[in-house]
Amino acid sequence: TMFLVGLTGGIASGKSTVVAILRELGCAVIDADVIAREVVQPHFKAYRQIVHYFGTEILLESGEINREALGNIIFSHPEKRQLLNSITHPEIQKEMLKQIVKYFVLGYRYVILDIPLLFETNRLTKFMKYTVLVYCDPPTQLSRLMKRNGLSQAEAEARITSQLPLDKKCKLASHVIDNSGDRGSTRRQVLRLHAHLEDSLDFLWARLAAG
């Protein structure tokens, strides 16, 4: 009776803003990025594999992985990005499954999975009842990324082009939240989405079955 909702976006499209609003509304949200950081901590299986393939030069003095250094490598070498994904994705998915089961036991009727590369990897979309894209227009996306990460225009464009364009993702999503404007506009759209999820037949049927 429980169903899954895939939430995605593009780099600097404002997905974190949407997630914050959903959490305020009491939604169960599983953040794949948070899990991705956890599974590459020292002494974890993925950590050992990453160090083996990418070398100790990607480590900080503390022994943890230097995410910025690793990011620079994979953004300029697609084959190395694929290698990293093949190491981390199985571990991330295992942890996500654990959390889904936890929310099921707690009685949640749907869970939102915050997955930045949902459409790029395309492995999990078949499990989603709905998919939601956080969109913003390309000039806004570029400007936000340059400002947020202190990148040059060329650096920012390289990071954006490493992902599927937002316009293409729009065609794949069942729902789109346009985050090009102000927070008030975004919040109104999230509230409409929340109302739709609460009123979905899956949710109502689950409530009825629960008595």
C-alpha positions, 0 to 999 in steps of 0.5 A: 500500500505504500508508494514511492515518489522520486524527487530530482532536479539539476545542479543548483536548480533549487531542489534543497528548497523544495525538500525543506518545504516538504519536510516542514509539511511532515513528509518522509524524505530520504536524501540520497546525497546524505546517504552517498556521503555516509557510505564513503566514510572510512572503513566502509566497503565503498571507501576502500574501493574508491581509494583502491581505484583513485589513489590516496591523493584524493584523501584529506589529512583526516583520512576522509575522501576529499569530495572536491578533489574527487569531483574534479576528477570525475567531471573531467573523465566520464569513464571515471564517473561511471566507475565511481557510480558503479562503486557507490550506487549499490551501497546507496541503494541498500541504505535507501531500502533500509530507510524505506522499510523503516518508514513503512514500519512507522506507518508512512503511506508514501516516501519521497526519495530525493535522488539527484541523478534519478533520470541519468541512472534510470535504475530506480524510476520503475519503482516510483509511483510519481516522479517530480522534477525541480526545474529552473531556466538555464540562465538562472541555473548557471548564475546560481551555480557560479555564485554558490560554488564560486565557479567560473562560467566555463567550470559551471557549464561543464558541471551542468552539461555532465547531467541530463538537461533540465528541459529533457528531464521535464518530459520524463517527470510526472510533475514539475515544480518551476523554481525559477521565481521566488520562494513564495511561488515555489512554496505554492507549487509544493503545497499543490503537489503535497495535496495531490499526493495526500489525495492519491488513490494509493494513499486513500486506499491505504488509509481505508485499509488501515481502518 
